Amino acid sequence: MKFCSHCGNPVIQRIPEGDSRVRFVCDHCQTIHYQNPNIVAGCLPVWGTKVLLCRRAIEPRLGFWTLPAGFMENGETVEQAARRETDEEACATVNNLSLYMMIDVPHISQVHVFYRAELANLQFAAGIESLEVQLFEEADIPWSELAFPTVSRTLECYYADRITQLYPVRSEALPPSRGIKKT
Amino acid sequence: MKFCSHCGNPVIQRIPEGDSRVRFVCDHCQTIHYQNPNIVAGCLPVWGTKVLLCRRAIEPRLGFWTLPAGFMENGETVEQAARRETDEEACATVNNLSLYMMIDVPHISQVHVFYRAELANLQFAAGIESLEVQLFEEADIPWSELAFPTVSRTLECYYADRITQLYPVRSEALPPSRGIKKT
């Protein structure tokens, strides 16, 4: 940020009065420009014993596999965002969404939220941001070709929880759990 | 937003190519300025049968009671934000935070996240944004003087769940549950 989005004058970085953090501040119109974390919302779409993954057609991580997910938009609920991203990336409809993972990614100021969801039917296809969309059995998950650690972690937890059929809502932060070994 | 924060030229509102939503776009430097929801993180600090509330010293809702909560900052986890806000608003230390409520407030593009937490000790005091901080028994909660519907809703759920001592993580949106009657 170099210029004030309100008046167009240059901003400076300083700690505003009564604050404890450095902000972008406009000393012309006195606007303080706060910057806050973003939510990435997505689904873990399930069909029987299979899970739906999308191969990314865009950077970052072009060519790698992901759960359908993306930035939540203003005016949405987190669940609506997860549903919309699943529609956009996998042209898929999902039902019975259950909050499952909330994973902090503080080094990039993001919070990733995943819902377990039932795929409504077998009508799915690559959306504009996907190269292909495919159902995977656990044994076929391309672990080394997953796009993001939060996707790997969500799938790891899902397969661990599937043994007991209990799916507690999980809240954790990356990277402490990144190195967890799959059992 | 009137000016590009990157180059200082005026922005316009249009749907960028490949997008489906109106964004602020700078046709001078081609920057697209996305605007996304914010996370408000807070705690429900418990001491035995009592809950800690803060009376707000700032707008909005000056003079009304709230759970300690505020905007999550870049570089934090949601839990760190909840802990920091509890320290800032109530000068209180909390332990054993458990994710409890994720409440969408889509009309103002916010997601409110509350943790149940144990107050570490009886050392608390009004922070700079609070007029007073006080422990309340359920019978004394100032329901008609609570600052925000997400605070009311979180307390309603807490007292309902306290009967069974089971506190499932809840995910819901305002306003559908706003009119819920306390039983």
Boltz contact constraints between the chains, C-beta under 6 A:
constraints:
  - contact:
      token1: [A, 1]
      token2: [B, 5]
      max_distance: 6.0
  - contact:
      token1: [A, 3]
      token2: [B, 3]
      max_distance: 6.0
  - contact:
      token1: [A, 3]
      token2: [B, 5]
      max_distance: 6.0
  - contact:
      token1: [A, 3]
      token2: [B, 8]
      max_distance: 6.0
  - contact:
      token1: [A, 5]
      token2: [B, 1]
      max_distance: 6.0
  - contact:
      token1: [A, 5]
      token2: [B, 3]
      max_distance: 6.0
  - contact:
      token1: [A, 5]
      token2: [B, 5]
      max_distance: 6.0
  - contact:
      token1: [A, 8]
      token2: [B, 3]
      max_distance: 6.0
  - contact:
      token1: [A, 8]
      token2: [B, 8]
      max_distance: 6.0
  - contact:
      token1: [A, 35]
      token2: [B, 74]
      max_distance: 6.0
  - contact:
      token1: [A, 36]
      token2: [B, 38]
      max_distance: 6.0
  - contact:
      token1: [A, 36]
      token2: [B, 71]
      max_distance: 6.0
  - contact:
      token1: [A, 37]
      token2: [B, 72]
      max_distance: 6.0
  - contact:
      token1: [A, 37]
      token2: [B, 74]
      max_distance: 6.0
  - contact:
      token1: [A, 38]
      token2: [B, 36]
      max_distance: 6.0
  - contact:
      token1: [A, 71]
      token2: [B, 36]
      max_distance: 6.0
  - contact:
      token1: [A, 72]
      token2: [B, 37]
      max_distance: 6.0
  - contact:
      token1: [A, 74]
      token2: [B, 35]
      max_distance: 6.0
  - contact:
      token1: [A, 74]
      token2: [B, 37]
      max_distance: 6.0
  - contact:
      token1: [A, 74]
      token2: [B, 109]
      max_distance: 6.0
  - contact:
      token1: [A, 75]
      token2: [B, 106]
      max_distance: 6.0
  - contact:
      token1: [A, 76]
      token2: [B, 106]
      max_distance: 6.0
  - contact:
      token1: [A, 77]
      token2: [B, 104]
      max_distance: 6.0
  - contact:
      token1: [A, 77]
      token2: [B, 106]
      max_distance: 6.0
  - contact:
      token1: [A, 77]
      token2: [B, 173]
      max_distance: 6.0
  - contact:
      token1: [A, 78]
      token2: [B, 104]
      max_distance: 6.0
  - contact:
      token1: [A, 99]
      token2: [B, 171]
      max_distance: 6.0
  - contact:
      token1: [A, 104]
      token2: [B, 77]
      max_distance: 6.0
  - contact:
      token1: [A, 104]
      token2: [B, 78]
      max_distance: 6.0
  - contact:
      token1: [A, 106]
      token2: [B, 75]
      max_distance: 6.0
  - contact:
      token1: [A, 106]
      token2: [B, 76]
      max_distance: 6.0
  - contact:
      token1: [A, 106]
      token2: [B, 77]
      max_distance: 6.0
  - contact:
      token1: [A, 109]
      token2: [B, 74]
      max_distance: 6.0
  - contact:
      token1: [A, 169]
      token2: [B, 169]
      max_distance: 6.0
  - contact:
      token1: [A, 171]
      token2: [B, 99]
      max_distance: 6.0
  - contact:
      token1: [A, 173]
      token2: [B, 77]
      max_distance: 6.0
